[in-house]
Amino acid sequence: MSASTKQLALCGVMTALGVVLLCLGGLVPPALYICPMLASTVLAVIRLECSPRHAWTCFAATAILGLLLGPDKEAASLYLFLGYYPLLKPRLDAIRPAAAGWAAKLALAGAAVTAMYLLLIYVFALDGLAEEFATVLRWVLITCILLGAVIFVLFDVLLGRISTIYVRRRKKQ
């Protein structure tokens, strides 16, 4: 079996895993935000094993299939708008000083999530989502935004550590 055949098979399996994880996000309510993060973690493995081009292709396939097959469009949309983050992380980590890199990461996450919710509410007219935002108190919404930023930072740190562990174990083999 040639190297390109192995890479293609890995990409296909990882794409399928990403779609399954996105579909689980719609079945288990608390997993609405966790499953898109897990699905995007799959891209880090593809980036490390194959190439960024393969990973971007898998991202596109997973995003399309997640939107078509996933029961929860909010989880699939979150993946579409922010699931590519593991592919951009190495470039954002290279920004110096580190504070500027973190500012760029948080700005990217904030802009992506804001664009996603604006699109879902105003373009696709998801009335349930609009009603949910209308009934929530302002301080609750601000708290959710801050918690989302904390979760994003934790995701970034864990993604970096998982990638480091993966590369170390790969070198040992």
N, C-alpha and C positions, 0 to 999 in steps of 0.2 A: 504494500500500500504506500503510495507516494505521500510526501509531506503535504501537498496541496489537498489531497483527498482527505487526509486526517483533519486538516484545518476546516474544510468544508463540512465534514461530519460534526466536528465540535461546534461550529457555528450553528448548524441546524438543531442540534440537541439543546444548546444554550438558548436559542431563540424560543424553542418550545417550552423550556423551563421558565423563561421570562413571561411568556403568555400565560402559563399555568399560575404563576405567582400573581399576575395582574388579575386573573379571574378569581383567585382566592380573596383578593381585596374587596370584591363585591359581595362575597358570601359571608364574610366575618366582619361585622361593622367596625370594630376597633382596628382592623388591619387595613383600613382605607388608606392610611398614609404609610404604613409599614411595608406593605407588599410592593408598591412602586419602588421603594428604596431597595428592597431585596432584589427586585427584577433588574434594577440598574447596576447592582453589584455584579451581576452576571457579566456585564459589559467589561468590567475590569479584568476578568479572567480572559476574555477574548482578546482584549488589547494586549495583555501580557503574553499570551500563547500564540496569537496569530499576528495581527497588525491593526493599527487604528482604522484602516479602510474596512477591514472585515467587521470590526466592532461597530462602526457607523452603519454599515449595512444591516447588521443584526438589530441595532437600535431601531432603524426605520421599519424593519419587518415586524419586530415586537410591538412597536407603537401602533402600526396599522392593524395588526391582528388583535391587539388588545382593545382598540376602539371598536372593531367589528364584532368580536366575540365576547368581550367582557361584559358582565352584568351591570357593573357600576362605571358609568362614564366619567365620574369624577376621579376615580383611581387611575383609569386609563389616560385621562387628560393630564393628570399630574405627572405620569410617566412621560407623556409626549412633551410636556413643557420643561421638565427638569431631569428626566431619566438619562440624558446624555452627560450629566455632570461628571461621572467617573472618567469620561473621555477627555474632558477639559481640565480636570484636576491637576495633572502634571504641569500644564502650562500656567495655571493659576498659582501653583506652589512655587514656581520659579520667579514670581514677581517679588522684587525686593524694594523696600524693606517688607518684612513679613506682615506688618500692619496693613500695608497697601494691598497685599495679597488677600488678607482676610476681608478687607473692605470690598474688594472686587468680587469675592465669593458671595458675600452677603448681599451685595447689590444685584448680582446675577440671580440668586435665589429669590430675592424680593420682587424683582422685575418679572421673573418667569411666573411666579405664583399669582401676582397681581394681574398680569396679562391673561392667565388662564381663567381666573374667576370673572374678570370683566367679559371675556369671550363667552363663557358658559352662561352668565346671567343676561347679558345684553344682546348677544348675537344668536345664541342657541335657545334663549329664553327658557332656561330651566326654572320654572316657577317655584318649585319646592325649594331650590337653593336660594332664590331671591327672597322668599318668605322667611327662610331660616335666618338670613342675614338681617332682615328687617325686624324680626322679633328679638334678636339678641341685643343685650345691652352693650353700649359702647365699650365699657371697661372689660367686659367679657371678650369682646372682639380683640381689643388691644392685648389682653392677656394671651389669647390664642396666637396672635402674631408673634409675641415675644417667645412663647413656648416653641413655636415653629422654628424660630431662629436658633434657639438652644438645641433643638433636635437636629437641625441642619448642621450645626457645628459638631455635635457628637457624631453624626453620620460621616462628616468629613474626616474626623480624627480616626474613627474606626475603619473607614475605607483605606486610609493611609497605612494603618497597622496591619490590616488584612493583606494588603498588597505586599508589604514588606515580608510578612511571614510566608506568603505564597512564593515569592521570589527566592527566599532562603531555602525553602524545602525543595524547590525545583532544582536549585544548584546542587543540593546534596545527592540528587538521583543520578 
